[in-house]
Amino acid sequence: MRVGNLSGRLTLFTEEGAVDAEKASGGRFGADPQAVYEVWDDFAVWAADADLTGAVPFDPADLGAPTPAPAQVFAIGLNYAEHAAESKVDVPDRFPPVFTKFRTALSGPVTTVALPAGGTTDWEVELVVVVGRRAERVSAEDAWSHVAGLTVGQDLSERTGQLSGPAPQFSFAKSHPGFAPLGPWVVTPDEFTDPDDLELGCSVDGETVQHGRTSDLLFGVPALIEGLSRVTPLLPGDIVFTGTPSGVGMGRDPQRFLRPGEVLTSHVTGIGELRQTFVSAG
């Protein structure tokens, strides 16, 4: 199942196009694309047998963030060994670093993003997990049963602000407007042969800059849900950015950052792609 946000309305997506969930369910489920995660189990049961023959074409530019207003946004750092190496830090042993991206940074999959002054905005393609059932002290073995689905994310990062000063400012520097594009939709785990092994990557103006597999995560989705839920309950509709593979601009020699006019395309195989066009902040 693929579910998302089309022009602000909860929508199911098929090979033929888009189906408005409120209309297809006769009002059983509302139009709010965030609220569905509070009733995710009921929605999934209904959707499995729903009549989706009325699908219509749509413009990808009308897609919004599939989870536009999560209660909590978790982001994981240093979760691929080669990314830790290019960042010149040791790999985490007990659990990876955790920070947040403020939810006002969330956007849909096809956007124009204004680059902050300074010229050090970097790319970080990531698999993003959407929570479908409250998770509190959940074991890794039971973790996938608490997942509604997976989507594609970009953890755009303004490196000067992130790393300068007496202490790092991860959350602050990674939360400029449009710095957390998501989409194009949420895909349920049953759609994948192996949801723990997905190919992901991104390119700048057609040049591949990141490529990896989620099977290389130091802490995979089950371990992340187990570790996070030991400390704080994960709520329906929460999202978890799981970490980025190597290839970020900051880790290159010479370093490379995004420039006005460039287009960043990000993908996770089996889910879809994001497309961000960058402009000067003016």
C-alpha positions as CSV (number, residue, x, y, z in Angstrom):
1,M,0.0,0.0,0.0
2,R,1.1,3.5,-0.8
3,V,-0.5,6.3,1.2
4,G,0.3,10.0,1.2
5,N,-0.7,13.6,0.9
6,L,-2.1,15.1,-2.3
7,S,-3.0,18.8,-2.0
8,G,-3.4,18.4,1.7
9,R,-5.7,15.3,1.6
10,L,-5.1,11.7,2.6
11,T,-4.6,9.8,-0.6
12,L,-4.0,6.2,-1.7
13,F,-1.8,5.7,-4.8
14,T,-2.0,2.9,-7.3
15,E,-0.4,2.3,-10.7
16,E,-3.3,4.1,-12.3
17,G,-3.1,7.2,-10.1
18,A,-4.6,8.7,-6.9
19,V,-7.6,7.8,-4.8
20,D,-9.0,10.2,-2.2
21,A,-9.3,8.2,1.0
22,E,-12.1,10.1,2.6
23,K,-14.3,9.8,-0.5
24,A,-13.4,6.1,-1.2
25,S,-14.2,5.2,2.5
26,G,-17.5,7.1,2.5
27,G,-16.2,9.4,5.2
28,R,-15.0,6.5,7.5
29,F,-11.6,8.1,7.4
30,G,-11.0,11.8,7.3
31,A,-9.0,13.9,4.8
32,D,-6.1,14.8,7.2
33,P,-3.0,12.9,6.1
34,Q,-1.5,13.0,9.6
35,A,-4.5,11.9,11.5
36,V,-4.7,8.5,9.8
37,Y,-1.7,7.2,11.9
38,E,-3.9,7.4,15.0
39,V,-6.1,4.8,13.5
40,W,-3.5,3.1,11.3
41,D,-4.5,-0.6,12.0
42,D,-8.1,0.1,11.1
43,F,-7.1,2.0,8.0
44,A,-4.8,-0.7,6.8
45,V,-7.5,-3.4,7.2
46,W,-9.9,-1.2,5.2
47,A,-7.4,-0.3,2.5
48,A,-6.5,-3.9,1.9
49,D,-9.9,-4.6,0.4
50,A,-11.0,-1.1,-0.7
51,D,-12.3,-0.4,-4.2
52,L,-9.6,1.8,-5.7
53,T,-10.8,1.6,-9.3
54,G,-11.5,5.3,-9.3
55,A,-7.9,6.4,-9.4
56,V,-7.1,9.6,-11.3
57,P,-3.9,11.1,-12.7
58,F,-2.1,13.7,-10.5
59,D,0.8,16.2,-10.6
60,P,3.7,15.2,-8.4
61,A,4.2,18.9,-7.6
62,D,0.9,18.7,-5.7
63,L,2.3,16.1,-3.3
64,G,2.9,17.3,0.3
65,A,4.9,15.6,3.0
66,P,3.1,12.3,3.7
67,T,3.4,13.0,7.4
68,P,3.1,16.8,7.5
69,A,2.8,17.3,11.3
70,P,4.3,14.5,13.3
71,A,4.5,14.9,17.1
72,Q,8.1,13.9,17.1
73,V,10.9,13.9,14.4
74,F,13.9,11.8,15.3
75,A,17.1,11.9,13.3
76,I,20.0,9.5,13.6
77,G,23.7,10.4,13.0
78,L,26.7,8.3,12.0
79,N,24.7,5.2,11.2
80,Y,26.9,4.0,8.3
81,A,30.5,3.1,8.9
82,E,31.8,4.8,5.8
83,H,30.0,8.0,6.7
84,A,31.5,8.0,10.1
85,A,34.9,7.6,8.5
86,E,34.4,10.5,6.1
87,S,33.3,12.6,9.1
88,K,36.5,11.6,10.9
89,V,34.8,10.2,14.0
90,D,34.6,6.7,15.5
91,V,31.5,4.6,14.7
92,P,29.0,4.5,17.6
93,D,29.1,1.4,19.7
94,R,26.1,1.4,22.1
95,F,23.7,3.6,20.1
96,P,24.1,6.3,17.5
97,P,23.7,10.1,18.1
98,V,20.1,11.3,18.1
99,F,18.9,14.8,17.3
100,T,15.7,16.3,15.8
101,K,14.7,18.3,12.8
102,F,12.0,20.9,13.6
103,R,8.8,20.0,11.8
104,T,8.5,23.3,10.1
105,A,11.4,22.1,7.9
106,L,9.2,19.3,6.5
107,S,8.1,19.6,2.9
108,G,6.8,17.5,0.0
109,P,8.9,15.6,-2.5
110,V,9.1,18.2,-5.3
111,T,10.2,21.6,-4.0
112,T,12.3,24.7,-4.4
113,V,14.7,25.4,-1.5
114,A,16.3,28.7,-0.7
115,L,20.0,28.3,0.3
116,P,21.0,30.1,3.4
117,A,23.9,32.6,3.2
118,G,27.3,31.0,3.6
119,G,27.2,28.5,0.8
120,T,27.7,25.3,2.9
121,T,24.4,23.5,2.5
122,D,25.0,19.7,2.1
123,W,22.9,16.7,1.1
124,E,22.1,13.6,3.1
125,V,19.7,11.0,1.6
126,E,18.0,8.8,4.1
127,L,15.4,6.1,4.6
128,V,12.7,7.5,6.8
129,V,10.5,5.3,9.1
130,V,6.9,6.3,9.9
131,V,5.5,4.9,13.1
132,G,2.1,3.3,12.9
133,R,1.5,2.1,16.4
134,R,2.7,3.5,19.8
135,A,6.0,1.9,20.7
136,E,7.2,1.9,24.3
137,R,10.0,-0.4,25.3
138,V,9.6,-2.5,22.2
139,S,12.0,-5.3,21.4
140,A,13.8,-5.4,18.1
141,E,12.0,-8.6,17.3
142,D,8.7,-6.8,17.5
143,A,9.8,-3.5,16.0
144,W,8.5,-3.9,12.5
145,S,4.9,-4.5,13.8
146,H,5.0,-0.9,15.0
147,V,6.0,0.6,11.6
148,A,3.3,2.0,9.3
149,G,5.7,2.3,6.4
150,L,8.8,3.8,4.9
151,T,9.5,6.9,2.8
152,V,12.4,8.9,1.3
153,G,14.0,11.8,3.1
154,Q,16.7,14.4,2.8
155,D,18.5,15.6,5.9
156,L,19.7,18.9,4.3
157,S,22.3,20.4,6.5
158,E,23.9,23.9,6.7
159,R,27.4,22.9,7.8
160,T,28.8,26.2,9.1
161,G,25.9,26.7,11.5
162,Q,25.9,23.0,12.4
163,L,29.6,22.8,13.5
164,S,30.6,26.3,14.6
165,G,30.4,27.7,18.2
166,P,31.1,26.1,21.5
167,A,28.8,23.2,20.8
168,P,27.3,21.7,17.6
169,Q,23.9,23.0,16.5
170,F,22.6,19.9,14.6
171,S,18.9,20.5,15.0
172,F,19.1,24.2,14.4
173,A,21.3,24.1,11.3
174,K,19.3,21.2,9.8
175,S,15.9,22.9,10.1
176,H,15.8,25.8,7.6
177,P,12.6,25.9,5.6
178,G,12.5,23.0,3.2
179,F,15.4,21.2,4.8
180,A,13.4,18.0,5.4
181,P,11.7,17.0,2.2
182,L,9.8,13.7,2.4
183,G,7.9,11.5,0.0
184,P,6.7,10.8,-2.4
185,W,4.5,8.6,-0.2
186,V,4.6,6.1,2.6
187,V,5.0,2.5,1.4
188,T,4.0,-0.3,3.8
189,P,6.7,-2.9,4.8
190,D,4.8,-5.8,3.1
191,E,5.5,-4.2,-0.3
192,F,9.2,-5.0,0.0
193,T,11.0,-8.4,-0.4
194,D,13.3,-7.4,2.4
195,P,12.6,-4.0,4.1
196,D,16.0,-4.2,5.9
197,D,17.9,-4.1,2.6
198,L,16.9,-1.2,0.3
199,E,19.1,0.6,-2.2
200,L,19.3,4.4,-1.8
201,G,21.2,7.3,-3.3
202,C,21.1,10.8,-4.6
203,S,22.6,12.9,-7.4
204,V,23.3,16.6,-8.1
205,D,22.5,17.6,-11.7
206,G,22.6,14.0,-12.7
207,E,26.0,13.2,-11.0
208,T,25.7,10.4,-8.4
209,V,27.0,11.7,-5.1
210,Q,25.7,9.0,-2.6
211,H,24.8,5.4,-3.1
212,G,24.3,2.7,-0.5
213,R,22.1,0.0,1.0
214,T,20.2,0.1,4.2
215,S,21.6,-3.4,5.0
216,D,24.8,-1.4,5.8
217,L,23.1,0.5,8.6
218,L,25.1,0.0,11.8
219,F,21.8,0.1,13.7
220,G,18.9,-1.0,11.5
221,V,15.3,-0.1,11.8
222,P,14.5,-2.7,14.5
223,A,17.5,-1.7,16.6
224,L,16.6,2.0,16.3
225,I,13.0,1.5,17.3
226,E,14.1,-0.7,20.3
227,G,16.7,1.9,21.4
228,L,14.5,5.0,21.0
229,S,11.5,3.4,22.6
230,R,13.6,2.5,25.7
231,V,13.9,6.2,26.4
232,T,10.8,7.8,25.0
233,P,7.5,6.4,23.6
234,L,7.2,6.6,19.8
235,L,3.8,7.9,18.8
236,P,1.7,7.1,15.8
237,G,2.8,9.3,12.9
238,D,6.3,10.0,14.3
239,I,9.1,9.8,11.9
240,V,12.7,8.6,12.1
241,F,15.4,9.7,9.7
242,T,17.7,6.6,9.9
243,G,21.0,8.0,8.8
244,T,22.9,8.7,5.6
245,P,25.5,6.7,3.7
246,S,28.9,8.2,2.7
247,G,29.3,10.7,-0.1
248,V,28.2,13.9,1.6
249,G,29.8,17.2,0.3
250,M,31.5,18.0,3.6
251,G,33.5,14.7,3.4
252,R,34.9,15.4,0.0
253,D,38.4,16.7,-0.9
254,P,37.8,19.5,-1.9
255,Q,34.5,19.9,-0.1
256,R,31.5,20.5,-2.3
257,F,28.2,22.1,-1.4
258,L,24.9,22.9,-3.1
259,R,24.7,25.9,-5.3
260,P,21.8,28.0,-6.7
261,G,20.4,26.4,-9.9
262,E,21.4,22.8,-9.0
263,V,18.9,20.0,-8.7
264,L,19.2,17.3,-6.1
265,T,17.4,14.0,-6.9
266,S,17.1,11.4,-4.1
267,H,15.7,7.9,-4.2
268,V,15.0,4.7,-2.3
269,T,14.3,1.8,-4.6
270,G,10.8,0.5,-4.2
271,I,9.5,3.9,-2.8
272,G,10.3,6.7,-5.2
273,E,12.2,9.9,-5.5
274,L,12.5,13.5,-4.2
275,R,13.5,16.4,-6.4
276,Q,14.8,19.7,-4.9
277,T,15.8,22.7,-6.9
278,F,18.0,25.3,-5.1
279,V,17.8,29.0,-5.4
280,S,19.6,31.9,-3.7
281,A,18.0,33.2,-0.5
282,G,18.2,36.6,-2.2
